[in-house]
Amino acid sequence: MPRSVNAVASRARRKRVLKQTRGYFGRRKNVWTVAKNTYEKGLGYAYRDRKKKKGHFRALWIQRINAAARIEGVSYSKLMGAMTKKNIEINRKVLADLAVNHPEAFKAVVEKAMA
């Protein structure tokens, strides 16, 4: 009995991976074993960095809030502590947006927190 290898599916699988590695440098784009390893490594990085992205955005929001708070004469930690005491529940994403796009509204929040 002849050996059955299902070349159609194998070729399709390889073609799919090689299509994903287009634009990579050197053998990473066209040599099957190298391309497969690079592709799988990339998927791992993508998974990891989807989690890291949330932390990066939080750090960006904190920097923006801190910069705007210091213009108002108060540090980030003092502002957040005062907001917690006054039960002002605005998350960092919204607060950072106010700081960048609506400085007068941010100033009102700071004054209410520090009063």
C-alpha positions in Angstrom: 0.0 0.0 0.0 1.4 3.4 -0.9 2.3 5.9 1.8 -0.3 8.6 2.2 1.1 12.0 3.3 -1.6 14.5 2.5 0.7 16.9 0.7 -2.1 19.4 0.0 -2.6 20.1 3.7 1.1 20.2 4.5 1.7 22.6 1.6 -1.2 24.8 2.7 0.1 24.9 6.3 3.6 25.9 5.2 2.2 28.4 2.8 0.1 30.0 5.6 3.2 30.4 7.8 5.4 31.7 5.0 2.7 34.3 4.1 2.8 35.5 7.7 6.6 35.9 7.7 6.7 38.1 4.6 8.8 41.1 5.2 11.2 39.4 7.6 14.9 39.7 7.0 17.0 37.0 5.3 16.1 33.3 5.7 13.4 34.2 8.3 11.0 34.9 5.4 11.6 31.9 3.1 13.2 28.9 4.7 10.5 26.8 6.3 12.2 25.8 9.6 13.6 29.2 10.3 10.4 30.9 9.3 8.3 28.6 11.5 10.5 29.2 14.5 10.4 33.0 14.0 6.6 32.9 13.5 6.0 30.9 16.7 8.4 33.2 18.6 6.4 36.2 17.3 3.1 34.7 18.5 4.6 34.3 21.9 5.8 38.0 22.0 2.3 39.1 20.8 0.6 37.2 23.6 3.0 38.6 26.2 2.8 42.1 24.9 -1.0 42.2 24.8 -0.7 41.9 28.6 2.1 44.4 28.9 0.2 47.0 26.8 -2.2 47.6 29.6 0.7 48.4 32.0 2.3 50.7 29.4 -1.0 52.7 29.0 -1.4 52.9 32.8 2.1 54.3 33.1 1.3 56.9 30.3 -1.9 58.0 32.1 0.0 58.4 35.4 2.7 60.5 33.7 0.0 62.8 32.1 -1.9 63.2 35.3 1.3 64.0 37.2 2.4 66.6 34.7 -1.0 68.3 34.8 -1.2 68.1 38.6 2.1 69.7 39.0 0.9 72.6 36.8 -1.8 73.0 39.4 0.8 72.9 42.2 0.2 69.3 43.6 2.0 66.0 43.1 0.4 62.9 41.6 0.4 60.9 44.8 -1.1 63.8 46.9 -3.8 64.3 44.3 -4.7 60.6 44.1 -4.7 60.4 47.9 -7.0 63.4 48.2 -9.3 62.0 45.6 -9.6 58.7 47.5 -10.4 60.6 50.7 -13.1 62.7 49.1 -14.5 59.6 47.3 -14.0 61.1 43.9 -14.0 57.9 41.7 -12.5 58.9 38.3 -10.2 56.3 36.8 -6.8 57.2 35.5 -7.7 56.9 31.9 -10.5 59.5 32.1 -8.4 61.7 34.4 -5.5 61.7 31.9 -7.9 62.5 29.1 -9.3 65.5 31.1 -5.7 66.6 31.8 -4.8 66.6 28.1 -8.0 67.7 26.4 -10.0 69.6 29.0 -7.5 71.4 31.4 -10.3 73.5 32.9 -12.3 70.4 33.9 -9.1 68.8 35.3 -8.4 72.0 37.3 -12.0 71.7 38.8 -11.4 68.1 39.8 -8.1 69.1 41.5 -9.7 71.9 43.3 -12.5 69.7 44.5 -10.1 67.0 45.7 -7.7 69.4 47.5 -10.5 71.5 49.1 
